[in-house]
Amino acid sequence: MTTEAKTTAVQAQQTVQQEVQQQAGKVLTQFAGFVGFKTIKIGIDNGLLSALASQAEGLTTEDLAVQAGTDEFYTGVWARAAYAADVIEIDSQNRYTLAPHMDKLLLDEEFGGYVGGITGVFDEPEIFDNFSKNLKSGKRIWWDDASPEFIQAVSGTGKPFYTRLIPGGLDQVPGLTEKLNSGARVLELASGAGKGLVKFAETFPNTELIGVDGDEHSIDIAWERVKEAGVSDRVSLVQSSLEDFVEEDAYDLVFINISMHECRDIDRVTRNIKRSLKPGGVFVISDFPFPATHDGLRTVPARILTGIQYFEAQIDDQLMPTAVFADLLDRHGFNDVAATDITPVHNLIYGRK
Ligand SMILES: C[S@@+](CC[C@H](N)C(=O)[O-])C[C@H]1O[C@@H](n2cnc3c(N)ncnc32)[C@H](O)[C@@H]1O
């Protein structure tokens, strides 16, 4: 081999080595994210994050362990992992504090940007473990096969969507807030564990609400929640598939949160909704905007949505792009159809009968 050929061969080898390192970095970033995810989940479940949230001046490992009632040695292990994940900070006296805004993001269910609920959903077997178990058989399930823990966790994840929707998202629909304030009959489809019904009833005291859901367990939890909130005089619940629920010319507003993509027959449900609205009544979809093409998939929000798709697949559906919902409303003759993204994982699509 000539000297020139040898140099070229060495350079080629170096290029391959650099590429391998870069590719390894991409893979290891995923694993590090998994460690961060588990660390946040441990911190939420064991009160470590809330203990830190309650002490603005910070806590040493020892004090944190006392406050959270955890083992001191284990607490130190957790704290280093949480620091590594950028979730907590440390000062010169070895006192840990929450990193800025982590209290709102991870612990405050009422905050519009709350993301702590995702840890509950992603840690249940329904999403990843069962998908992997059933990948060969393609076995499908429905909500009545999901555990009560999973249903509660989904409800926690849905909460910030309601927080953003009620009243801010709804206020984007021209004239709707005025109507709701003056008095209206409202239908929530796929009302799930009832957090949206309660928020809606409390926000708009002049409304009468009907929640419809196909899952008996969800209806039971929703009813308990509605009673506990003291709004049961204005909220009722119906167990029905969305495909079978129609009440002619009965509602000023029909809305659905993170569930329209789950319809077994989306055209039939949309026809039912149109029939159930009063003339001029509004239909609002609040959902996840799944990227329409592969180009949109490599973002952090889209990657979270690809995780949700594992569960959606098992109940035989998939999240959809915003344009699909807008087309749906157009196809069914809704007027003034509009669509907007409230956040990168939350869209709003509406139309008027
Ligand atoms: C993702 S959960 C969302 C629940 C609630 N909207 C929230 O945001 O917390 C979906 C809900 O839709 C209900 N659902 C899905 N498809 C349905 C259908 N075709 N008919 C009736 N209910 C349905 C499920 O039972 C479940 O409670």
The ligand as an SDF file (V2000), in Angstrom:
LIG
                    3D

 27 29  0  0  0  0  0  0  0  0999 V2000
  -58.2100    9.4550   26.7760 C   0  0  0  0  0  0  0  0  0  0  0  0
  -59.6190    9.2330   27.7670 S   0  0  0  0  0  0  0  0  0  0  0  0
  -60.0350   10.9080   28.0330 C   0  0  0  0  0  0  0  0  0  0  0  0
  -61.0450   11.1340   29.0900 C   0  0  0  0  0  0  0  0  0  0  0  0
  -61.3040   12.6030   29.3920 C   0  0  0  0  0  0  0  0  0  0  0  0
  -61.8640   13.2950   28.2640 N   0  0  0  0  0  0  0  0  0  0  0  0
  -60.0380   13.3000   29.8610 C   0  0  0  0  0  0  0  0  0  0  0  0
  -59.5210   14.1620   29.1510 O   0  0  0  0  0  0  0  0  0  0  0  0
  -59.5520   12.9880   30.9600 O   0  0  0  0  0  0  0  0  0  0  0  0
  -60.7950    8.6710   26.5690 C   0  0  0  0  0  0  0  0  0  0  0  0
  -62.1840    8.4060   27.0860 C   0  0  0  0  0  0  0  0  0  0  0  0
  -63.0460    8.2520   25.9630 O   0  0  0  0  0  0  0  0  0  0  0  0
  -63.9370    7.1810   26.1580 C   0  0  0  0  0  0  0  0  0  0  0  0
  -64.2640    6.6900   24.7930 N   0  0  0  0  0  0  0  0  0  0  0  0
  -63.3860    6.4550   23.7990 C   0  0  0  0  0  0  0  0  0  0  0  0
  -64.0180    6.0610   22.6990 N   0  0  0  0  0  0  0  0  0  0  0  0
  -65.3350    6.0450   22.9860 C   0  0  0  0  0  0  0  0  0  0  0  0
  -66.5040    5.7210   22.2420 C   0  0  0  0  0  0  0  0  0  0  0  0
  -66.4110    5.3590   20.9870 N   0  0  0  0  0  0  0  0  0  0  0  0
  -67.6890    5.8030   22.8770 N   0  0  0  0  0  0  0  0  0  0  0  0
  -67.7560    6.1940   24.1770 C   0  0  0  0  0  0  0  0  0  0  0  0
  -66.6880    6.5260   24.9270 N   0  0  0  0  0  0  0  0  0  0  0  0
  -65.4940    6.4400   24.3390 C   0  0  0  0  0  0  0  0  0  0  0  0
  -63.1640    6.2040   27.0120 C   0  0  0  0  0  0  0  0  0  0  0  0
  -64.0310    5.3770   27.7510 O   0  0  0  0  0  0  0  0  0  0  0  0
  -62.3320    7.1300   27.8990 C   0  0  0  0  0  0  0  0  0  0  0  0
  -63.0020    7.4330   29.0910 O   0  0  0  0  0  0  0  0  0  0  0  0
  1  2  1  0
  2  3  1  0
  2 10  1  0
  3  4  1  0
  4  5  1  0
  5  6  1  0
  5  7  1  0
  7  8  2  0
  7  9  1  0
 10 11  1  0
 11 12  1  0
 11 26  1  0
 12 13  1  0
 13 14  1  0
 13 24  1  0
 14 15  1  0
 14 23  1  0
 15 16  2  0
 16 17  1  0
 17 18  1  0
 17 23  2  0
 18 19  1  0
 18 20  2  0
 20 21  1  0
 21 22  2  0
 22 23  1  0
 24 25  1  0
 24 26  1  0
 26 27  1  0
M  CHG  2   2   1   9  -1
M  END
$$$$
